[in-house]
Amino acid sequence: MPAIGHVRQQKLYNHDPKRGFKNRQLVSIALLQALENNDPEAFVEILDGYLQVNRTEIAKKAHLARSTVQLALSRGGNPTVRTLAKIVHQAVAA
């Protein structure tokens, strides 16, 4: 069996996957691309990821109950276009 050489240690950096969802401009571009690509699953996944980080803030700004926002993107959710528009508008509004 060959000898195992010493591996140089590398510094590990903390990765915060939620950090990208704090940038409204990137989120709005991703949402638009999902719509352009006719990919509703990606659209919902992106919006849900964004809302996991910002759900309370968006619910307040959209004048919706936090539970309404939560339910809108759940598997059993069937939001109206008006509710979805309020959520998306607040998600990407500057």
Residue pairs with C-beta under 8 A, 6 or more apart in sequence:
18 52
18 53
20 26
21 27
21 49
21 50
21 52
21 53
21 54
22 53
22 54
24 91
24 92
24 93
24 94
27 46
27 50
27 91
27 92
28 91
28 92
30 46
31 43
31 46
31 47
31 88
31 91
31 92
34 40
34 42
34 43
34 46
35 43
44 73
47 73
47 87
47 88
47 91
48 73
50 91
51 58
51 69
51 73
51 87
51 91
54 91
55 66
55 69
55 70
56 66
58 69
58 87
58 90
58 91
59 65
59 66
59 68
59 69
61 90
61 93
62 69
62 86
62 87
62 89
62 90
63 86
64 83
64 86
64 87
68 83
69 87
71 77
71 79
72 79
72 83
72 84
72 87
73 79
79 87
